[in-house]
Amino acid sequence: MGFFSSICSGISAVCSSIGSIISTVAPALSVIAKPVLEIAKVVAEVVIGAVVQIVDGVAKALGLVPEEIESPDELGERALQHPEMKPEDYDSYGDYIKALEKADFDQEKFDNLSPDQRKAALAVGCGIEAKAISEKMEMNIPMDFFVASAKGKMDPKDVCGLLNSMKANGITDAGVFAQYTQGTLSPEGEQKLGPALADYEAKGGKSIDSIQSDIDNKTLEKEAKTEG
């Protein structure tokens, strides 16, 4: 996915430019998009593309995004075209997304967005989906979690399975998984996370050893360079 081809260069000014586009059109949405733009400063383009695919896939698997909305950038553009519609005005992010789907949408304007405008729409759409997932799962799910999942070459089904296992084992902050893969989780945290990971694997999820190996060996980035 090449939507983030320029924001993934690690240049803060590019992210600031896209953030400026969002805040100018709809200030409330810039807060939602901020975590996506922040990770874009520090990870490779291929990782961002994988993160977007995972977030979108999980959101759709949870029934949070109507089939009529084909992509996160379309969702984001719908939100940007309707700044008068704010997430806090709805009972849930899921309801907000459904309302955006029913609202008028200027397809021609969307088709003719500039590259930066499209990236801004993608950041907003991905941010909305991530918020909706956290709300639906009743968990704190930071973008670091999705980055770890992407680097570990997990697919949306694996991510849903891991989140469900973590929730079933009393874990309310999915960020501990990212800490675990980075080797920064406390021994107490590892002890609490252990049963959730075992439960996830027992239900057919991608093995944690395989996930960690892909992260440590930067498999995703290497494959992207080979394909390029």
N, C-alpha and C positions, 0 to 999 in steps of 0.2 A: 504494500500500500504506500503510494508516494505522496499522500496528502501533506505529510510533515517533512518533505524533503529539505526545506530550508530551516525550519525551526529546530531540527535535530542537529544543527551544526554546533550547538553549544554556545551560540552568540546571544547573550541576554537581550541585546537591542532588538533582535528579530522577534523574540517573545513579547517584548514590551510593545512593539508596533502592533502585533496582533491583539494583545490585551487592550491597547488603546482603541482599536476598532470596536471591540466588544463593549467597552465601557462607554464609548460615545453613543452607541446605538441603544444599549440596555445595561446600565450600571449594575443592576441586580444580578445579571447573568455573568458578569466578569468574576464575581466571587465563586460561582459554580465552576467556571472554566479554569480558574487559577491553578488548582492542583495538577491539571493536565499540562498546562504551560510550564509549570515548575519542573515536572519530570522530563519534559522535552528539552530542557536545558542541559540535562546531565546523562541522558542515555542515547544510544544509537538509533538512527531512523528505523532500522528493521525492528527494534524492540518496541518503539512507539506504534508501528503498524500492527504488531502482534497484540499489544495492549488494547488498541482500539477494537480489533477483531474479537478479543476475549470479552471485553466489556459489552460489546454489542451482542455477542452470542449468548452470554449469560442473561442479559436483559430480555432477550427474545425468548430464551428457554423458560424464564420465569413469567412469561406472559405480560411483560411490562411495556412492550413496544408493539403497536398494531402492525400487521403485515403491510398495510398501506404505506407505512413509513419505511422506505427501503434501506436507509443508511443513517449513521450518526450525524453526518454533515447535513442531511436533509432535516433531521430532527432539530439540529442547532439553528438552521436557517429559519425554520418555522418559528422557533422561539424568538429569534432576532427580528423577524417580521412582525411579531406581536409583543412588543415590550410592555404593553398595558396588561398582559397576562403574566402574573407572577406566581411562582410555585407556592408561595405562602398563602395564596388565595384559595388553594385547593386542599382537600382533605389528605391527599397523598401525592407524591411525585407521579405515581401511576395515573391518577386522575388528571394531573396536569398534562401528561403526555397525551392522554386520550383527547383532552380538550384541544391541544395543538393540532392533532390529526383532523379534527372536525372544523377547525378555523380556516378561513380563506388562506390560500397559499399561492403566491406569485411564482409559478414554475419557471417562467421566462427569466425573471430576476435571478432565481437560483441557478439556472443553466448558464448565466452570464456573469457569475461572480468572478472577481479577480482571484488570483492564487492566494493572496493573503486573506481575502474575505472568506474564501472557502475553508482555509485552515482555521480561521476564527470560528466559523460555523461548526467545524468538526470538534474543536475544543469545547464549545458549548454543548454540543450534542453528546459527546462522550462524558462530559461532566454531569449532565442531567441523568444519563443512564446509570452512572456510578452511584449517584445519590439515590436513585430509585432502587437499585440493588441493595444498598445498605439499609434503606428503610424497609424493604420487603423482608430481608433476612433478619431484621432487628439486631444488626451488628454494626460495629464501626469497621468499615472496609476501606482503608486508605489506598491511594494509588500505588503505594509501595508494594501492596499485596499483589496487585495486578501486574506490576513490573516483574516481581519474582516469578509469578505464574508464566508470564511470557518468556522470560529467560529460561525457565525450566521446560519450555515447549509443551506446556499443558494446553489442552483444548477446553472449550467452554463446558463440556460434560464433566471433565476432570475437576474444573474449578467449582462447579456446582456441587459435586460430590464432596470436595474438601470442605467447602463452606458448611454444608449440611452436617458433616461429621464433627466439625469444630463446634457448631451450635449445639449439637446433641450432647457434646461433652462439656458444656458449660462455658465455652470460650466466646466472649462477646467482642473481642478486638482481634480481627483477622490480621492486623499488623504483626502479630507475634510470629506468623509464618515467615514473613519477610526477614524478621530478625533472626529466626532459626536458620534460614538459608545463608544468611550473612555471617553466622557464627557469633552473633552478638546477644542472643537470648540468654537470660540468666538460667542457672541450673534449676531454679524453682519453676521458671517458665517452661523449660524443656520437659520437666516432670509432668506439668499440667497438659502440655501439648501432645506428649507421647501417645496417650490413649486415643486421641482424635486422629492422629496420623495412622495408627494401627488400624483403627476402624475404617478409615478411608481406603487403605490398601486392601483390607479384607473384603471390601465391597467392589473390588475390581478397578480401583483407581491406579493411575500410573505410579510406579514405585517411587518412594521418596529418594532412594539411592540414585535412580535414573534422573529424577528431577535435579538433584544436587549436582550430579555429574554434568548435565547439560549446562547448568549455571556456571560451574567452576571452569568448564572447558570452553565457555562462550560459544557453544555449538551453533546457536541461532545466527550470530554475527558471522561465523566462519562459513556457514552455508550460504548466507547472503552474498558474501564476497565471491564465493565459487560460482554462484549463479550469475553474478554480475560480470 
